[in-house]
Structure formats: C-alpha cells, structure tokens
Amino acid sequence: MASLLSLPSRLAERTLAATSSLPSLADWVTVATAICLYGVVALPIGISSRFLRPTWDRSPARWLTAAMIGFLIPGLLEEWLFRVLLLPHPQVDTRVELASLLFWVASSILLFVGYHLSPLHQPRHVFRDRRFLVLVSLLGTACTLVYLSTGSLWCAAWTHAVPFVIWLCGLGGVETLGMEPWELRA
C-alpha cells in the first residue's frame, strides 16, 4: 500500500530528473548512433516490404511543420508516457534488479506498440499494418535504449521524432496517412 501511495511522487521525480537531464555531447552521439542503427535496420525492412517509399518532399514548410509536431507529439508526449513514466531513471531508481528492468523494458515496448493500435490513431489500416508495427517496435526499442543510456527525455524524444519526420516527409508517410502533418492526432 505504501508503494502505491508513493507512486505519484516517484513519477514526478522521474519526470523532473528526465527533463532536467540536459544531454551531453556523449548523449547526442548516443542519439545519432541509435537513429543511424534504426535506419540501417528499418529502411531495408520498410522498403523491401513496400511500406516505406522514398518520396522526398521539397517543401521546407512541410518539413518544418513535421519537425515541430514530431518533436512534441509523438516525441515528447509518447516518450514521457512510455519511457519516463515506465522505466527506471538512473538518478531516481538507483537499485533496480535485472529481472525488474527487463519486465519494465518489455512492458514499455509492448504498451508503446499497443498504443499505436488504439482507435486514437487514424487511418486504422496504416496503424494496424504489420509492417508499420514492426517498425514501431524497432523504434520503441531504440528509444528505450537511448532513454536508459542517457536518462534524458530530450534524447528519447529526438530519437523518436527524427525517424518520424523522415518517414512523413521523405519516405511516403504523408501519402500513406493521407493527411498533412498538421492534421495528425496523437
């Protein structure tokens, strides 16, 4: 019972620690490495399955809009929900057993994928597409590893936002969704 009563303060501590953990140069290298590794794995899967289609958008306004939206939602919001609130933070949760960590890592990624199956996401045919869900699970894994490595919400958010924006404006995401970045919800 006492642990349930302390949960709100623990989540607040995690949020404060994750938002005040300003990225170091090493953290940015971790983000860049994770994004590149994600691309090395996701691009062949996405292109060979025809889910990703190189269609470079030449509109700076669309890229800028997608970047602003992508950093806020899904970047900050989803990373706060699925990484900061669920995973131990190195400054707050100092003693975490490996079994517990693995449980929360798996839960974080599964809930992240499940969230994309929710009715909040439209059009449903895109968000229920197995190819999309494979890419989402890989991205969730990358974001989880970055967050655990850096303890920074900012790093996890950029790790999420950059591939999202590249998908929207460079790999057919706008066409697949059938909507502009400013029309996106959750």
N, C-alpha and C positions, 0 to 999 in steps of 0.2 A: 504493500500500500504506500509506504513511504517513497518508493522509487517512482510510483505513478504521480505522486504529488510534486516530486522534484523534476518531472519531465518538462514542464513548460520552461523552467529556469535553465535546464540543460540545453533545450533547443535555442533559447535566447543566447546562451553562452556560445553555442556553436555558431550561430548566425553572426554574432559580434566578432568572434575570432576569424571566421571565414571572410568577412567583409573588411576587417582591419588588417588582414594578411596581404599587404601590398607585395606584388610579385617582384622578385629579384631577377637579375639577368639569367641566373640558372633556371628560375621558374619559367621565364619566357622561352628558353631553349627547350625545356620540357614540353611546353605547349606546342612549339613549332615541330618538334620531333613527333609528338602524338598526332598532330594534324597530317604530317607527311606520311607517317606509318598508316594512318587511317586511309589516306588516299591511295597508298600502294596496295592495300587490301581491297578497299571498297570500289575503286574505279574498275578493275578487271571484272569484279562480280557484277557491278551495276551496268557496265557497258555490254558485257557478253550476254547478260540476261535481257538487254534492251530496256532496262528501267531508266538508266542514265543515257541521255543523248546529248552529245556536245552541240550546243546551240548558243554560242557566245553572244550575249546581249550587248549591244553597243550603246545603250542608254545609260549615261552616268547617273541620271536621276533615279532610274530603277535600282542600280547597284547601291547608291547611297541610301535610298529608302529601305531596301532589303537589309543593308548593314545595320541601320538604326533599329529596325524592327527585330531583326535576327539577334542582336545583342540583348535587347530587352526581353523579348518572347520569341524564341524559346530559350535564348542564352541564360539570362539572369533568373527568370522565373522557374524554368524547369530544373536548372542546376541547383537552385536553392531547395526546391521540393525534393528532388531525387538524390542529391549528393549531400548538401549541407545538413538537412534535417535527418537523414537516414544513416549517414556514415560517421564513424568516429572522427573527431578532429584531433590532430596531434597535440594541440595545446590544452584542449578541454578533457579529452578522454585519454588519459595518459597510460592506463593499464587496460589493454584490450587483448583478450585471448584470440589466438589464430582462428579457432572454430567460430567464435562470435563475429570476428571480422569477415570471414568468408560468408557467413549467413547474411550479414548486412550488405555485403557487396552483391551477392546473388539476388537478394530482395530488391535492392536498388535498381539493378538492371531489369529484372522481371517486371517490377512496377512501372518502370520507365517505358518498356515495350507495351505493357498492358494499357497504360495511359494513352498511347497512340491508337489503340483500338477503340477508345471510348467514342461515344456519339458527339463529343465536342469537336472532333476533327472531321472536317468535310473537305473534299468529297470522299465518302466512305470507301469507294473502290480503290482509291490510292492508299489510304491508311490501313486497309486490310490486305493489301498486296504482299505476298510472302517476300518478294524481292525488297520491297520497302522495309519490311520488318527485320530482315536480315541486316540491312544497312543501319537501321535504328539500333539494333542490338550491338553492332560493332561500334557505333558512335557512343552509345551508353557506356560500353566498356572503356573506350578511350577517355571519356570524360571522368569516369570513376577513377581510373589510374592517375590521371592528372590531378584530380582533387586530393586523392590520398597522398600523392607525392608532394604537392605544394601547400595543401591546406587552404587554398585561396579560391573563393567563389569566382573572382575575376578571371583566373586562369581556366577554370572549368567552363565558364560562360563563353570565353573566346574560343575554346576548343570545340564547343558546340556551335557557336554562331558562324565561324568561318566556313565549315563544310556546308552548313545550311544555306548560306548566301551563295556559295559557289554552285550548289545544286539549283537554287532558284534561278540564278541569272546566267549560269554557264553550262548547266547540264540538263536543261529541259524542265526544271521544276515548275516554272510559271505555266508552261504549256500543259504539263501533267496535271497540275492542280486546276487549271482553267481559271486562274484568278491572279490579279496583281498582288505584289507583296503587301500593300496597304489594305487589302481586303481579307487578309489572313486572320484567323481567330485561333487562340490557344495553340 
